[in-house]
Structures are given as structure tokens and as C-alpha cells.
Amino acid sequence: MRILADVAVVIVAVLHLGFLILEMFLWTKPFGLRTFRLTPEIAQASAGLAANQGLYNGFLAAGLLWGAWGGDGAYPIKLFFLGCVIVAGVFGAFTAKRSILWIQAFPGLLALLAVIAAHRA
């Protein structure tokens, strides 16, 4: 069960590395424009904010990977960073785009439940 939980944590980390790449490097590129439904002008004007947001997603990914490779003693680390992912996803769903709830918060919640179940087993 612990391996399944750690795989779930790594999947969430990979999602956040993807968010980092999208927000830091692809925001003003055609793929980023399509993904976020932005005009080139709006993307250019908000590129600094997107890069900052991407950096935060990178920190979440780093914390999740730290937890996944931290062994049995990393349970609190996993809880903390998955909790941050969930809170950020819920906040993003209410303030930016509802789909963030499913793209970010829901995978984080599933991973959190797996981590808790593995810890109790």
C-alpha cells in the first residue's frame, strides 16, 4: 500500500512540474496560449505573474518528491505538501477557473487519502 501511496504522490509532483513548465516557459507560446485561452497581449502582460505561480508549483513538486523519497519518517511532509496542493487547488477553482479543482485538488486529495491509508495499514 505504501508503494501505491508514494506513486500517487509522485504523480501529483509530476503534475506540478508540468504546471511549472506551462507557467514559466510556455505561457506566451502557442501551447500556453491555447491551454490558458489567452491572447498574446494578455499572456505577455501577465507572464511575470505566471512565472511566479509556476515557481510555487515547482516548490510544491519538490516537497512532494522529498516526501515520496523520505521513507517512513516523511509522513508529515507528505501530509503538509498534499494539503498545500489541495488548498491551492480549491482556491484556484474559486478564484480563477473551476477546472483547477479537478486538475489539481482532486489528484492531491486522492494521493492524500492513499498516504493516510498506507500509514494506517
C-alpha positions in Angstrom: 0.0 0.0 0.0 2.9 2.4 0.8 4.3 2.0 -2.8 0.9 2.8 -4.2 0.7 5.9 -2.0 4.2 7.0 -3.0 3.3 6.5 -6.7 0.3 8.7 -6.2 2.4 11.4 -4.5 4.9 11.3 -7.4 2.1 11.6 -9.9 0.9 14.8 -8.2 4.5 16.0 -8.2 4.8 15.4 -11.9 1.6 17.3 -12.5 3.1 20.2 -10.6 6.3 20.1 -12.6 4.1 20.2 -15.7 2.3 23.3 -14.3 5.8 24.8 -13.7 6.8 24.3 -17.3 3.5 25.6 -18.6 3.5 28.7 -16.5 7.2 29.6 -16.5 8.3 28.6 -20.1 5.2 28.1 -22.3 2.9 30.8 -21.0 3.4 33.1 -24.1 4.0 30.2 -26.6 1.2 28.8 -28.8 0.7 25.8 -26.5 0.4 28.0 -23.4 -1.9 30.4 -25.2 -4.2 27.5 -26.2 -4.1 25.9 -22.8 -5.0 29.0 -20.9 -7.1 30.6 -23.6 -5.1 33.8 -23.6 -4.4 36.4 -26.2 -0.7 37.1 -26.9 -1.2 40.5 -25.4 -2.7 39.3 -22.1 -0.1 36.5 -21.9 2.8 38.9 -22.3 1.3 41.3 -19.8 0.8 38.5 -17.2 4.0 36.5 -17.9 5.8 37.6 -14.8 2.8 36.6 -12.6 2.6 33.3 -14.4 6.3 32.6 -13.9 5.9 33.3 -10.2 3.0 31.0 -10.0 5.0 28.3 -11.8 7.8 28.7 -9.3 5.4 28.0 -6.5 4.2 24.9 -8.3 7.9 23.8 -8.5 8.2 24.2 -4.8 5.2 22.0 -4.3 6.6 19.4 -6.6 10.0 19.5 -4.8 8.2 19.0 -1.4 6.2 16.1 -2.7 9.2 14.4 -4.1 11.0 15.0 -0.9 8.2 13.2 0.9 8.0 10.4 -1.6 11.6 9.6 -1.2 11.8 10.3 2.5 10.8 6.9 3.7 8.6 6.1 6.7 9.6 9.3 8.5 8.3 11.5 5.7 4.6 11.1 6.5 4.2 14.6 7.9 6.0 16.0 4.8 3.6 14.3 2.5 0.6 15.5 4.5 1.8 19.0 4.5 2.5 19.3 0.8 -0.6 17.4 -0.3 -2.6 19.7 2.0 -1.0 22.7 0.3 -1.8 21.2 -3.1 -5.5 20.7 -2.2 -5.9 24.2 -0.6 -4.2 25.8 -3.7 -6.5 23.8 -6.0 -9.7 24.8 -4.1 -8.6 28.4 -4.0 -7.8 28.4 -7.7 -11.1 26.8 -8.5 -12.9 29.6 -6.7 -10.8 32.5 -7.9 -9.6 31.5 -11.4 -11.0 28.5 -13.1 -13.3 25.8 -11.8 -11.4 23.0 -13.7 -8.5 23.6 -11.3 -10.5 21.7 -8.7 -10.3 18.5 -10.9 -6.8 19.1 -12.4 -5.0 20.0 -9.1 -7.1 19.5 -6.0 -8.7 16.1 -6.8 -5.5 14.3 -7.6 -4.0 15.8 -4.4 -6.9 14.5 -2.4 -6.7 11.0 -3.9 -3.0 11.0 -3.1 -3.6 12.3 0.5 -6.2 9.5 1.1 -3.7 6.9 -0.2 -1.0 8.3 2.0 -3.2 8.2 5.1 -4.5 4.7 4.3 -0.9 3.4 3.8 0.2 5.0 7.1 -2.7 3.3 9.0 -2.1 -0.1 7.4 
